[in-house]
Amino acid sequence: MQRRTTIELEVPAAEAEGLVRTALALDPELTGRLPGDVHAVVRASVVPTPGGCRVALVADQDLTVPFFGPIFRLVDRYALRRGLRHSAAAIRAAADGTEPPAPIRPSPVSPPAPFDEAQIDFLATAAMCAAIASFGAALFGQNGDAIARSFDVSDAGLGTALAITRIGVLMSLVAAVAADRVGRRRVILWSVLMVGVANAVSGLASSFGVFTGSQLVLRAAVNSALVVGGIAVVEEAPDGARAWAVAMLSLAAGAGFACAVALLPLADGGRDTWRIAFGISAVSLLLLPTIRRRLPETTRFRRVAGENPAPLRLREIFDPAYGRRFLLLAVIGFLTSMFSAPSAQLTNRYLADERGFSASGIAALRGVTNGVPGIVGILLAGRIAETRGRRPVAVVSLLAGTLLTMAFFLVGGPLLWVASTLAIIAAASSTLTIGTMDAELFPTEVRGSSNGLMLVASVAGSAVGLLAAGWLAGPLGGLGRAIALCGLGPLVAALFLIRRLPESAHRALDEVSPSEVESGPATTA
């Protein structure tokens, strides 16, 4: 991609070359880095004119982002235009002898630390895997009401099925442990494969039992893809941008979720039209060969494992250095999932049964209140968590998100839309920040295993929350009240547990969680 601009100066060409070189910190060939973008190059040329000279600036951006190229081309155009405007202003200030313009402030989507091309390629490929997994995972929850009608299943039966699918966490645990032995890459690839296969079976299921069984496998694959994918991007990201890398992964996962929401109107087409969305998920298998070519093993895992599979070192998770971290994060995961699972999976059922929404109306509500606000929350957390720290961001966002989500299930009318919008901003921030700490606070050789065990705790909380919401809906007089009651768990986590975790921002990953394989026994508190 290339952009250009010209500047007319009332100074001789020879003098202008020196001004341009100094103002933009260019080399003798008048070439250098474009302000505001570490991957773009700016080239200057000076041509004499009757009244002085004309300076031509050409900005080039040759970086290719796989899978998400069209989106990032829009970002690149903005970055190139902004960099050229800043360069032109710097040259004019140098020619006039005035103060140069202030440095360009980072854009919300720019990383707080520079990524090289290999890191960008890795992050984009892992993000595509997250999008595929998130899209596949969202279909059951989004189409739950239509699926229940298709198979003549009650609220309690739907909640029970959603809880049963959480048993797939045991398979996810096996995959997470395997990630510490055979690598992140293999686990991610197998997980993406199983997402497509499981949803193909779901779309063709002849009974609710077959559907539930395939979704159990799907849940295991999705958990594995997202957990190990998050670990992989944290390991590959530069220090100072780990939370931002997780934010980009979360944005991709959010895009997958949004696609599932966008397909909700299909459920209004007939008794079984929800199956079309599951078929679309199965088509994602066509991307697997490209993903396989572009996704290498992480540098940190290769360094720790060497030529052989990494040995199981589960004792490190429970030793004095990491045991307290693990216990705190596992309990936090349980308590937060006890609320997030029913609030995510049963929202559409609540809106349809208690608020009278149609499938199209639900799609409109969730599209408006979850789409852009979710992106804002993720981008905000990805940057603030790097500058202000993980713990304060996690505490404030979890408190706010929980209270707002509880309000969503207890109020109606316009407040329903307001509460949903603000809640998703806060919830996106807390999920990203806590998820980043999950990966950061354990050494490379047990990062997969520790996150797998924490996933077990989180899914146990999900099952408890789903069962509680399903079975308490009758006694409490509505599904909304039952779901809101589950919000007490994350309030406890925010007020009493998160602040006890060590702060991992502003520290190198090897300092936060040193590897015993490389540096001997850990002594981190």
Sequence and secondary structure as in RCSB ss.txt:
>XXXX:A:sequence
MQRRTTIELEVPAAEAEGLVRTALALDPELTGRLPGDVHAVVRASVVPTPGGCRVALVADQDLTVPFFGPIFRLV
DRYALRRGLRHSAAAIRAAADGTEPPAPIRPSPVSPPAPFDEAQIDFLATAAMCAAIASFGAALFGQNGDAIARS
FDVSDAGLGTALAITRIGVLMSLVAAVAADRVGRRRVILWSVLMVGVANAVSGLASSFGVFTGSQLVLRAAVNSA
LVVGGIAVVEEAPDGARAWAVAMLSLAAGAGFACAVALLPLADGGRDTWRIAFGISAVSLLLLPTIRRRLPETTR
FRRVAGENPAPLRLREIFDPAYGRRFLLLAVIGFLTSMFSAPSAQLTNRYLADERGFSASGIAALRGVTNGVPGI
VGILLAGRIAETRGRRPVAVVSLLAGTLLTMAFFLVGGPLLWVASTLAIIAAASSTLTIGTMDAELFPTEVRGSS
NGLMLVASVAGSAVGLLAAGWLAGPLGGLGRAIALCGLGPLVAALFLIRRLPESAHRALDEVSPSEVESGPATTA
>XXXX:A:secstr
 EEEEEEEESS HHHHHHHHHHHHT  TTSEEE TT TTEEEEEEEEEETTEEEEEEEEEE    SS HHHHHHH
HHHHHHHHHHHHHHHHHHHHHT          TTS SS   HHHHHHHHHHHHHHHHHHHHHHHHHHTHHHHHHH
HT  HHHHHHHHHHHGGGHHHHHHHHHHHTTT HHHHHHHHHHHHHHHHHHHHH SSHHHHHHHHHHHHHHHHHH
HHHHHHHHHHHS TT HHHHHHHHHHHHHHHHHHHHHTGGGGGG TTTTHHHHHHHHHGGGGHHHHHHH    HH
HHHHHTTS     THHHHSTTTHHHHHHHHHHHHHHHHHHHHHHHSHHHHHHHHS   HHHHHHHHHHHHHHHHH
HHHHHHHHHHHHT HHHHHHHHHHHHHHHHHHHTT  THHHHHHHHHHHHHHHHHHHHHHHHHHHTS GGGHHHH
HHHHHHHHHHHHHHHHHHHHHHHHHHTSHHHHHHHTTHHHHHIIIIIGGGS   TTS HHHHS  HHHHSS    
